[in-house]
Amino acid sequence: MSFTCRNQSCGAQWELSDVVIKNEGQGLLFRCPMCGARNYVERFESDDGTVVYEQLEGRPFQ
Ligand SMILES: [Zn+2]
């Protein structure tokens, strides 16, 4: 699974291990290591406890 920076002039692709996912108060996101753009993600946890993150198209609905 990989993420694509939503800054269209960047568009860099990152693996989960490349980025730091944190909550800055508007939902989970990572900042692109190349351009610093905010990329929002959603956290899912499977029954066996595996955590996966899915990239959102835009901002999470407030
Ligand atoms: Zn970027």
N, CA, C, O and the ligand as a Tripos MOL2 file, in Angstrom:
@<TRIPOS>MOLECULE
protein
  249   247    63     0     0
PROTEIN
NO_CHARGES

@<TRIPOS>ATOM
      1 N           0.8500   -1.1880    0.0000 N.3       1 MET1
      2 CA          0.0000    0.0000    0.0000 C.3       1 MET1
      3 C           0.8870    1.2390    0.0000 C.2       1 MET1
      4 O           1.8800    1.2980    0.7250 O.2       1 MET1
      5 N           0.5320    2.2120   -0.8000 N.am      2 SER2
      6 CA          1.3020    3.4430   -0.8050 C.3       2 SER2
      7 C           0.3670    4.6320   -0.8900 C.2       2 SER2
      8 O          -0.7910    4.5050   -1.2890 O.2       2 SER2
      9 N           0.8840    5.7870   -0.5090 N.am      3 PHE3
     10 CA          0.1380    7.0310   -0.5660 C.3       3 PHE3
     11 C           0.6840    7.8730   -1.7030 C.2       3 PHE3
     12 O           1.8560    7.7620   -2.0630 O.2       3 PHE3
     13 N          -0.1650    8.7090   -2.2620 N.am      4 THR4
     14 CA          0.2650    9.6550   -3.2770 C.3       4 THR4
     15 C          -0.0210   11.0550   -2.7640 C.2       4 THR4
     16 O          -1.1530   11.3540   -2.3830 O.2       4 THR4
     17 N           0.9770   11.9090   -2.7490 N.am      5 CYS5
     18 CA          0.7680   13.2790   -2.2900 C.3       5 CYS5
     19 C          -0.3050   13.9490   -3.1410 C.2       5 CYS5
     20 O          -0.2600   13.9040   -4.3710 O.2       5 CYS5
     21 N          -1.2800   14.5780   -2.4590 N.am      6 ARG6
     22 CA         -2.3950   15.1610   -3.1990 C.3       6 ARG6
     23 C          -2.0680   16.5460   -3.7430 C.2       6 ARG6
     24 O          -2.8920   17.1360   -4.4420 O.2       6 ARG6
     25 N          -0.9040   17.0710   -3.4460 N.am      7 ASN7
     26 CA         -0.4260   18.2870   -4.0920 C.3       7 ASN7
     27 C          -0.0430   17.9150   -5.5240 C.2       7 ASN7
     28 O           0.9520   17.2270   -5.7510 O.2       7 ASN7
     29 N          -0.8460   18.3800   -6.4860 N.am      8 GLN8
     30 CA         -0.6920   17.8790   -7.8510 C.3       8 GLN8
     31 C           0.6580   18.2220   -8.4630 C.2       8 GLN8
     32 O           1.1360   17.5160   -9.3500 O.2       8 GLN8
     33 N           1.2780   19.3100   -7.9920 N.am      9 SER9
     34 CA          2.5930   19.6510   -8.5320 C.3       9 SER9
     35 C           3.7040   18.8230   -7.8970 C.2       9 SER9
     36 O           4.8630   18.9020   -8.3020 O.2       9 SER9
     37 N           3.3360   18.0370   -6.9090 N.am     10 CYS10
     38 CA          4.3040   17.1420   -6.2450 C.3      10 CYS10
     39 C           4.0360   15.7170   -6.6890 C.2      10 CYS10
     40 O           4.7900   15.1470   -7.4780 O.2      10 CYS10
     41 N           2.9480   15.1430   -6.1720 N.am     11 GLY11
     42 CA          2.5420   13.8120   -6.6050 C.3      11 GLY11
     43 C           3.4670   12.6890   -6.1770 C.2      11 GLY11
     44 O           3.4070   11.5910   -6.7300 O.2      11 GLY11
     45 N           4.3220   12.9530   -5.1980 N.am     12 ALA12
     46 CA          5.2520   11.9180   -4.7460 C.3      12 ALA12
     47 C           4.5010   10.7620   -4.1100 C.2      12 ALA12
     48 O           3.4230   10.9400   -3.5440 O.2      12 ALA12
     49 N           5.0800    9.5870   -4.2090 N.am     13 GLN13
     50 CA          4.4720    8.4050   -3.6090 C.3      13 GLN13
     51 C           5.2980    7.9720   -2.4160 C.2      13 GLN13
     52 O           6.5290    7.9850   -2.4490 O.2      13 GLN13
     53 N           4.5940    7.5870   -1.3610 N.am     14 TRP14
     54 CA          5.2360    7.2310   -0.0960 C.3      14 TRP14
     55 C           4.6510    5.9480    0.4370 C.2      14 TRP14
     56 O           3.4630    5.6700    0.2800 O.2      14 TRP14
     57 N           5.4970    5.1810    1.0620 N.am     15 GLU15
     58 CA          5.0280    4.0390    1.8290 C.3      15 GLU15
     59 C           4.6920    4.5150    3.2430 C.2      15 GLU15
     60 O           5.1250    5.5830    3.6760 O.2      15 GLU15
     61 N           3.9190    3.7060    3.9430 N.am     16 LEU16
     62 CA          3.5570    4.0570    5.3160 C.3      16 LEU16
     63 C           4.8080    4.3120    6.1640 C.2      16 LEU16
     64 O           4.8110    5.1920    7.0240 O.2      16 LEU16
     65 N           5.8480    3.5500    5.9200 N.am     17 SER17
     66 CA          7.0710    3.6920    6.7220 C.3      17 SER17
     67 C           7.8190    4.9890    6.4250 C.2      17 SER17
     68 O           8.7220    5.3680    7.1710 O.2      17 SER17
     69 N           7.4500    5.6730    5.3410 N.am     18 ASP18
     70 CA          8.1420    6.9110    4.9620 C.3      18 ASP18
     71 C           7.5590    8.1310    5.6550 C.2      18 ASP18
     72 O           8.2050    9.1780    5.7090 O.2      18 ASP18
     73 N           6.3540    8.0120    6.1840 N.am     19 VAL19
     74 CA          5.6400    9.1900    6.6650 C.3      19 VAL19
     75 C           5.2890    9.0460    8.1390 C.2      19 VAL19
     76 O           5.2920    7.9470    8.6930 O.2      19 VAL19
     77 N           4.9870   10.1750    8.7580 N.am     20 VAL20
     78 CA          4.5660   10.2040   10.1580 C.3      20 VAL20
     79 C           3.1040   10.6160   10.1910 C.2      20 VAL20
     80 O           2.7530   11.7210    9.7780 O.2      20 VAL20
     81 N           2.2560    9.7270   10.6800 N.am     21 ILE21
     82 CA          0.8290   10.0180   10.7530 C.3      21 ILE21
     83 C           0.5130   10.5720   12.1290 C.2      21 ILE21
     84 O           0.8610    9.9760   13.1480 O.2      21 ILE21
     85 N          -0.1460   11.7130   12.1460 N.am     22 LYS22
     86 CA         -0.4730   12.3630   13.4120 C.3      22 LYS22
     87 C          -1.7920   13.0910   13.2620 C.2      22 LYS22
     88 O          -2.3320   13.2330   12.1650 O.2      22 LYS22
     89 N          -2.2960   13.5510   14.4030 N.am     23 ASN23
     90 CA         -3.5560   14.2830   14.4030 C.3      23 ASN23
     91 C          -3.2690   15.7180   14.8110 C.2      23 ASN23
     92 O          -2.8790   15.9770   15.9490 O.2      23 ASN23
     93 N          -3.4590   16.6430   13.8920 N.am     24 GLU24
     94 CA         -3.2330   18.0570   14.1880 C.3      24 GLU24
     95 C          -4.5400   18.7510   14.5490 C.2      24 GLU24
     96 O          -4.6140   19.9790   14.5240 O.2      24 GLU24
     97 N          -5.5640   17.9850   14.8820 N.am     25 GLY25
     98 CA         -6.8170   18.5470   15.3340 C.3      25 GLY25
     99 C          -7.9330   18.4900   14.3110 C.2      25 GLY25
    100 O          -9.0930   18.7250   14.6510 O.2      25 GLY25
    101 N          -7.6110   18.1850   13.0750 N.am     26 GLN26
    102 CA         -8.6300   18.0910   12.0270 C.3      26 GLN26
    103 C          -8.6740   16.7000   11.4400 C.2      26 GLN26
    104 O          -9.1230   16.5080   10.3100 O.2      26 GLN26
    105 N          -8.2130   15.7400   12.1980 N.am     27 GLY27
    106 CA         -8.1950   14.3750   11.7030 C.3      27 GLY27
    107 C          -6.7660   13.9230   11.4510 C.2      27 GLY27
    108 O          -5.8210   14.7120   11.4770 O.2      27 GLY27
    109 N          -6.6450   12.6400   11.2080 N.am     28 LEU28
    110 CA         -5.3220   12.0780   10.9890 C.3      28 LEU28
    111 C          -4.7760   12.5240    9.6430 C.2      28 LEU28
    112 O          -5.4990   12.6020    8.6490 O.2      28 LEU28
    113 N          -3.4950   12.8110    9.6370 N.am     29 LEU29
    114 CA         -2.8620   13.2240    8.3900 C.3      29 LEU29
    115 C          -1.3720   12.9290    8.4650 C.2      29 LEU29
    116 O          -0.8070   12.6930    9.5330 O.2      29 LEU29
    117 N          -0.7610   12.9530    7.2840 N.am     30 PHE30
    118 CA          0.7020   13.0080    7.2490 C.3      30 PHE30
    119 C           1.0930   14.1700    6.3690 C.2      30 PHE30
    120 O           0.3670   14.5480    5.4500 O.2      30 PHE30
    121 N           2.2460   14.7280    6.6600 N.am     31 ARG31
    122 CA          2.7750   15.7930    5.8140 C.3      31 ARG31
    123 C           3.7690   15.1940    4.8400 C.2      31 ARG31
    124 O           4.6790   14.4590    5.2250 O.2      31 ARG31
    125 N           3.5780   15.5230    3.5730 N.am     32 CYS32
    126 CA          4.4660   14.9960    2.5420 C.3      32 CYS32
    127 C           5.9150   15.3560    2.8880 C.2      32 CYS32
    128 O           6.2140   16.5310    3.1010 O.2      32 CYS32
    129 N           6.8180   14.3740    2.9470 N.am     33 PRO33
    130 CA          8.2150   14.6710    3.2690 C.3      33 PRO33
    131 C           8.8950   15.5590    2.2270 C.2      33 PRO33
    132 O           9.9130   16.1890    2.5130 O.2      33 PRO33
    133 N           8.3300   15.6090    1.0210 N.am     34 MET34
    134 CA          8.9650   16.4000   -0.0290 C.3      34 MET34
    135 C           8.4510   17.8360   -0.0560 C.2      34 MET34
    136 O           9.2470   18.7730   -0.1190 O.2      34 MET34
    137 N           7.1260   18.0210   -0.0090 N.am     35 CYS35
    138 CA          6.5870   19.3710   -0.1770 C.3      35 CYS35
    139 C           5.8640   19.8810    1.0610 C.2      35 CYS35
    140 O           5.5370   21.0650    1.1310 O.2      35 CYS35
    141 N           5.6080   19.0260    2.0310 N.am     36 GLY36
    142 CA          4.9660   19.4640    3.2600 C.3      36 GLY36
    143 C           3.4520   19.5550    3.1930 C.2      36 GLY36
    144 O           2.8270   19.9840    4.1630 O.2      36 GLY36
    145 N           2.8460   19.1680    2.0850 N.am     37 ALA37
    146 CA          1.3960   19.2360    1.9590 C.3      37 ALA37
    147 C           0.7300   18.2820    2.9570 C.2      37 ALA37
    148 O           1.2390   17.2010    3.2550 O.2      37 ALA37
    149 N          -0.4310   18.7260    3.4610 N.am     38 ARG38
    150 CA         -1.1970   17.8500    4.3450 C.3      38 ARG38
    151 C          -1.9530   16.8310    3.5060 C.2      38 ARG38
    152 O          -2.6300   17.1810    2.5390 O.2      38 ARG38
    153 N          -1.8290   15.5790    3.8890 N.am     39 ASN39
    154 CA         -2.5540   14.4920    3.2390 C.3      39 ASN39
    155 C          -3.3290   13.7570    4.3150 C.2      39 ASN39
    156 O          -2.7400   13.1620    5.2170 O.2      39 ASN39
    157 N          -4.6460   13.7980    4.2220 N.am     40 TYR40
    158 CA         -5.4900   13.2070    5.2590 C.3      40 TYR40
    159 C          -5.6810   11.7180    5.0320 C.2      40 TYR40
    160 O          -5.7860   11.2570    3.8960 O.2      40 TYR40
    161 N          -5.7240   10.9820    6.1170 N.am     41 VAL41
    162 CA         -5.9050    9.5340    6.0600 C.3      41 VAL41
    163 C          -6.9660    9.1190    7.0640 C.2      41 VAL41
    164 O          -7.2950    9.8570    7.9930 O.2      41 VAL41
    165 N          -7.4810    7.9430    6.8590 N.am     42 GLU42
    166 CA         -8.4200    7.3430    7.8020 C.3      42 GLU42
    167 C          -7.8110    6.0520    8.3260 C.2      42 GLU42
    168 O          -7.1810    5.3030    7.5800 O.2      42 GLU42
    169 N          -8.0060    5.8000    9.6170 N.am     43 ARG43
    170 CA         -7.4120    4.6440   10.2730 C.3      43 ARG43
    171 C          -8.4290    3.5260   10.3580 C.2      43 ARG43
    172 O          -9.5730    3.7420   10.7560 O.2      43 ARG43
    173 N          -8.0100    2.3420    9.9860 N.am     44 PHE44
    174 CA         -8.8520    1.1610   10.1230 C.3      44 PHE44
    175 C          -8.0850    0.1090   10.8970 C.2      44 PHE44
    176 O          -6.8710   -0.0360   10.7550 O.2      44 PHE44
    177 N          -8.8230   -0.6250   11.7200 N.am     45 GLU45
    178 CA         -8.2060   -1.7080   12.4730 C.3      45 GLU45
    179 C          -8.9780   -2.9870   12.2070 C.2      45 GLU45
    180 O         -10.1950   -3.0420   12.3790 O.2      45 GLU45
    181 N          -8.2630   -4.0040   11.7900 N.am     46 SER46
    182 CA         -8.9360   -5.2620   11.4900 C.3      46 SER46
    183 C          -9.1150   -6.0720   12.7650 C.2      46 SER46
    184 O          -8.5950   -5.7080   13.8200 O.2      46 SER46
    185 N          -9.8570   -7.1800   12.6620 N.am     47 ASP47
    186 CA        -10.1660   -7.9800   13.8360 C.3      47 ASP47
    187 C          -8.9230   -8.5130   14.5300 C.2      47 ASP47
    188 O          -8.9300   -8.7210   15.7440 O.2      47 ASP47
    189 N          -7.8570   -8.7360   13.7720 N.am     48 ASP48
    190 CA         -6.6370   -9.2590   14.3900 C.3      48 ASP48
    191 C          -5.7130   -8.1440   14.8760 C.2      48 ASP48
    192 O          -4.5710   -8.3950   15.2610 O.2      48 ASP48
    193 N          -6.2160   -6.9190   14.8550 N.am     49 GLY49
    194 CA         -5.4580   -5.8220   15.4170 C.3      49 GLY49
    195 C          -4.5330   -5.1090   14.4450 C.2      49 GLY49
    196 O          -3.8340   -4.1680   14.8210 O.2      49 GLY49
    197 N          -4.5270   -5.5590   13.1900 N.am     50 THR50
    198 CA         -3.6900   -4.9030   12.2030 C.3      50 THR50
    199 C          -4.2710   -3.5370   11.8640 C.2      50 THR50
    200 O          -5.4520   -3.4170   11.5390 O.2      50 THR50
    201 N          -3.4410   -2.5230   11.9410 N.am     51 VAL51
    202 CA         -3.8870   -1.1690   11.6380 C.3      51 VAL51
    203 C          -3.4630   -0.8040   10.2230 C.2      51 VAL51
    204 O          -2.3040   -0.9610    9.8400 O.2      51 VAL51
    205 N          -4.4190   -0.3200    9.4670 N.am     52 VAL52
    206 CA         -4.1080    0.1510    8.1230 C.3      52 VAL52
    207 C          -4.6430    1.5670    7.9790 C.2      52 VAL52
    208 O          -5.5990    1.9580    8.6490 O.2      52 VAL52
    209 N          -4.0160    2.3170    7.1040 N.am     53 TYR53
    210 CA         -4.4260    3.6980    6.8550 C.3      53 TYR53
    211 C          -4.7950    3.8260    5.3840 C.2      53 TYR53
    212 O          -4.0860    3.3510    4.4980 O.2      53 TYR53
    213 N          -5.9170    4.4780    5.1540 N.am     54 GLU54
    214 CA         -6.3890    4.6940    3.7940 C.3      54 GLU54
    215 C          -6.3870    6.1870    3.5280 C.2      54 GLU54
    216 O          -6.9000    6.9660    4.3310 O.2      54 GLU54
    217 N          -5.8220    6.5820    2.4240 N.am     55 GLN55
    218 CA         -5.7380    8.0010    2.1140 C.3      55 GLN55
    219 C          -7.1010    8.5390    1.6810 C.2      55 GLN55
    220 O          -7.8160    7.8950    0.9130 O.2      55 GLN55
    221 N          -7.4510    9.7180    2.1790 N.am     56 LEU56
    222 CA         -8.7050   10.3480    1.8000 C.3      56 LEU56
    223 C          -8.4700   11.2770    0.6080 C.2      56 LEU56
    224 O          -7.3610   11.7610    0.3840 O.2      56 LEU56
    225 N          -9.5400   11.5100   -0.1470 N.am     57 GLU57
    226 CA         -9.4310   12.3860   -1.3020 C.3      57 GLU57
    227 C          -9.1770   13.8360   -0.8740 C.2      57 GLU57
    228 O          -8.4320   14.5710   -1.5240 O.2      57 GLU57
    229 N          -9.8020   14.2180    0.2120 N.am     58 GLY58
    230 CA         -9.6530   15.5970    0.6620 C.3      58 GLY58
    231 C          -9.5970   15.6330    2.1640 C.2      58 GLY58
    232 O          -8.9540   14.7920    2.7920 O.2      58 GLY58
    233 N         -10.2690   16.6050    2.7450 N.am     59 ARG59
    234 CA        -10.3250   16.6800    4.1870 C.3      59 ARG59
    235 C         -11.4320   15.7970    4.7090 C.2      59 ARG59
    236 O         -12.4380   15.5910    4.0300 O.2      59 ARG59
    237 N         -11.2590   15.2670    5.9230 N.am     60 PRO60
    238 CA        -12.3620   14.5200    6.5230 C.3      60 PRO60
    239 C         -13.5430   15.4530    6.7890 C.2      60 PRO60
    240 O         -13.3720   16.6400    7.0700 O.2      60 PRO60
    241 N         -14.7160   14.8940    6.6930 N.am     61 PHE61
    242 CA        -15.9190   15.6910    6.9460 C.3      61 PHE61
    243 C         -15.9640   16.0890    8.4060 C.2      61 PHE61
    244 O         -15.8000   15.2510    9.2930 O.2      61 PHE61
    245 N         -16.1850   17.3570    8.6500 N.am     62 GLN62
    246 CA        -16.1990   17.8620   10.0310 C.3      62 GLN62
    247 C         -17.6010   17.7710   10.5850 C.2      62 GLN62
    248 O         -17.8360   18.1450   11.7340 O.2      62 GLN62
    249 ZN          4.1710   16.3750   -1.8050 Zn       63 ZN63
@<TRIPOS>BOND
     1     1     2 1
     2     2     3 1
     3     3     4 2
     4     3     5 am
     5     5     6 1
     6     6     7 1
     7     7     8 2
     8     7     9 am
     9     9    10 1
    10    10    11 1
    11    11    12 2
    12    11    13 am
    13    13    14 1
    14    14    15 1
    15    15    16 2
    16    15    17 am
    17    17    18 1
    18    18    19 1
    19    19    20 2
    20    19    21 am
    21    21    22 1
    22    22    23 1
    23    23    24 2
    24    23    25 am
    25    25    26 1
    26    26    27 1
    27    27    28 2
    28    27    29 am
    29    29    30 1
    30    30    31 1
    31    31    32 2
    32    31    33 am
    33    33    34 1
    34    34    35 1
    35    35    36 2
    36    35    37 am
    37    37    38 1
    38    38    39 1
    39    39    40 2
    40    39    41 am
    41    41    42 1
    42    42    43 1
    43    43    44 2
    44    43    45 am
    45    45    46 1
    46    46    47 1
    47    47    48 2
    48    47    49 am
    49    49    50 1
    50    50    51 1
    51    51    52 2
    52    51    53 am
    53    53    54 1
    54    54    55 1
    55    55    56 2
    56    55    57 am
    57    57    58 1
    58    58    59 1
    59    59    60 2
    60    59    61 am
    61    61    62 1
    62    62    63 1
    63    63    64 2
    64    63    65 am
    65    65    66 1
    66    66    67 1
    67    67    68 2
    68    67    69 am
    69    69    70 1
    70    70    71 1
    71    71    72 2
    72    71    73 am
    73    73    74 1
    74    74    75 1
    75    75    76 2
    76    75    77 am
    77    77    78 1
    78    78    79 1
    79    79    80 2
    80    79    81 am
    81    81    82 1
    82    82    83 1
    83    83    84 2
    84    83    85 am
    85    85    86 1
    86    86    87 1
    87    87    88 2
    88    87    89 am
    89    89    90 1
    90    90    91 1
    91    91    92 2
    92    91    93 am
    93    93    94 1
    94    94    95 1
    95    95    96 2
    96    95    97 am
    97    97    98 1
    98    98    99 1
    99    99   100 2
   100    99   101 am
   101   101   102 1
   102   102   103 1
   103   103   104 2
   104   103   105 am
   105   105   106 1
   106   106   107 1
   107   107   108 2
   108   107   109 am
   109   109   110 1
   110   110   111 1
   111   111   112 2
   112   111   113 am
   113   113   114 1
   114   114   115 1
   115   115   116 2
   116   115   117 am
   117   117   118 1
   118   118   119 1
   119   119   120 2
   120   119   121 am
   121   121   122 1
   122   122   123 1
   123   123   124 2
   124   123   125 am
   125   125   126 1
   126   126   127 1
   127   127   128 2
   128   127   129 am
   129   129   130 1
   130   130   131 1
   131   131   132 2
   132   131   133 am
   133   133   134 1
   134   134   135 1
   135   135   136 2
   136   135   137 am
   137   137   138 1
   138   138   139 1
   139   139   140 2
   140   139   141 am
   141   141   142 1
   142   142   143 1
   143   143   144 2
   144   143   145 am
   145   145   146 1
   146   146   147 1
   147   147   148 2
   148   147   149 am
   149   149   150 1
   150   150   151 1
   151   151   152 2
   152   151   153 am
   153   153   154 1
   154   154   155 1
   155   155   156 2
   156   155   157 am
   157   157   158 1
   158   158   159 1
   159   159   160 2
   160   159   161 am
   161   161   162 1
   162   162   163 1
   163   163   164 2
   164   163   165 am
   165   165   166 1
   166   166   167 1
   167   167   168 2
   168   167   169 am
   169   169   170 1
   170   170   171 1
   171   171   172 2
   172   171   173 am
   173   173   174 1
   174   174   175 1
   175   175   176 2
   176   175   177 am
   177   177   178 1
   178   178   179 1
   179   179   180 2
   180   179   181 am
   181   181   182 1
   182   182   183 1
   183   183   184 2
   184   183   185 am
   185   185   186 1
   186   186   187 1
   187   187   188 2
   188   187   189 am
   189   189   190 1
   190   190   191 1
   191   191   192 2
   192   191   193 am
   193   193   194 1
   194   194   195 1
   195   195   196 2
   196   195   197 am
   197   197   198 1
   198   198   199 1
   199   199   200 2
   200   199   201 am
   201   201   202 1
   202   202   203 1
   203   203   204 2
   204   203   205 am
   205   205   206 1
   206   206   207 1
   207   207   208 2
   208   207   209 am
   209   209   210 1
   210   210   211 1
   211   211   212 2
   212   211   213 am
   213   213   214 1
   214   214   215 1
   215   215   216 2
   216   215   217 am
   217   217   218 1
   218   218   219 1
   219   219   220 2
   220   219   221 am
   221   221   222 1
   222   222   223 1
   223   223   224 2
   224   223   225 am
   225   225   226 1
   226   226   227 1
   227   227   228 2
   228   227   229 am
   229   229   230 1
   230   230   231 1
   231   231   232 2
   232   231   233 am
   233   233   234 1
   234   234   235 1
   235   235   236 2
   236   235   237 am
   237   237   238 1
   238   238   239 1
   239   239   240 2
   240   239   241 am
   241   241   242 1
   242   242   243 1
   243   243   244 2
   244   243   245 am
   245   245   246 1
   246   246   247 1
   247   247   248 2
@<TRIPOS>SUBSTRUCTURE
     1 MET1         2 RESIDUE 1 A MET
     2 SER2         6 RESIDUE 1 A SER
     3 PHE3        10 RESIDUE 1 A PHE
     4 THR4        14 RESIDUE 1 A THR
     5 CYS5        18 RESIDUE 1 A CYS
     6 ARG6        22 RESIDUE 1 A ARG
     7 ASN7        26 RESIDUE 1 A ASN
     8 GLN8        30 RESIDUE 1 A GLN
     9 SER9        34 RESIDUE 1 A SER
    10 CYS10       38 RESIDUE 1 A CYS
    11 GLY11       42 RESIDUE 1 A GLY
    12 ALA12       46 RESIDUE 1 A ALA
    13 GLN13       50 RESIDUE 1 A GLN
    14 TRP14       54 RESIDUE 1 A TRP
    15 GLU15       58 RESIDUE 1 A GLU
    16 LEU16       62 RESIDUE 1 A LEU
    17 SER17       66 RESIDUE 1 A SER
    18 ASP18       70 RESIDUE 1 A ASP
    19 VAL19       74 RESIDUE 1 A VAL
    20 VAL20       78 RESIDUE 1 A VAL
    21 ILE21       82 RESIDUE 1 A ILE
    22 LYS22       86 RESIDUE 1 A LYS
    23 ASN23       90 RESIDUE 1 A ASN
    24 GLU24       94 RESIDUE 1 A GLU
    25 GLY25       98 RESIDUE 1 A GLY
    26 GLN26      102 RESIDUE 1 A GLN
    27 GLY27      106 RESIDUE 1 A GLY
    28 LEU28      110 RESIDUE 1 A LEU
    29 LEU29      114 RESIDUE 1 A LEU
    30 PHE30      118 RESIDUE 1 A PHE
    31 ARG31      122 RESIDUE 1 A ARG
    32 CYS32      126 RESIDUE 1 A CYS
    33 PRO33      130 RESIDUE 1 A PRO
    34 MET34      134 RESIDUE 1 A MET
    35 CYS35      138 RESIDUE 1 A CYS
    36 GLY36      142 RESIDUE 1 A GLY
    37 ALA37      146 RESIDUE 1 A ALA
    38 ARG38      150 RESIDUE 1 A ARG
    39 ASN39      154 RESIDUE 1 A ASN
    40 TYR40      158 RESIDUE 1 A TYR
    41 VAL41      162 RESIDUE 1 A VAL
    42 GLU42      166 RESIDUE 1 A GLU
    43 ARG43      170 RESIDUE 1 A ARG
    44 PHE44      174 RESIDUE 1 A PHE
    45 GLU45      178 RESIDUE 1 A GLU
    46 SER46      182 RESIDUE 1 A SER
    47 ASP47      186 RESIDUE 1 A ASP
    48 ASP48      190 RESIDUE 1 A ASP
    49 GLY49      194 RESIDUE 1 A GLY
    50 THR50      198 RESIDUE 1 A THR
    51 VAL51      202 RESIDUE 1 A VAL
    52 VAL52      206 RESIDUE 1 A VAL
    53 TYR53      210 RESIDUE 1 A TYR
    54 GLU54      214 RESIDUE 1 A GLU
    55 GLN55      218 RESIDUE 1 A GLN
    56 LEU56      222 RESIDUE 1 A LEU
    57 GLU57      226 RESIDUE 1 A GLU
    58 GLY58      230 RESIDUE 1 A GLY
    59 ARG59      234 RESIDUE 1 A ARG
    60 PRO60      238 RESIDUE 1 A PRO
    61 PHE61      242 RESIDUE 1 A PHE
    62 GLN62      246 RESIDUE 1 A GLN
    63 ZN63       249 GROUP 0 **** ****
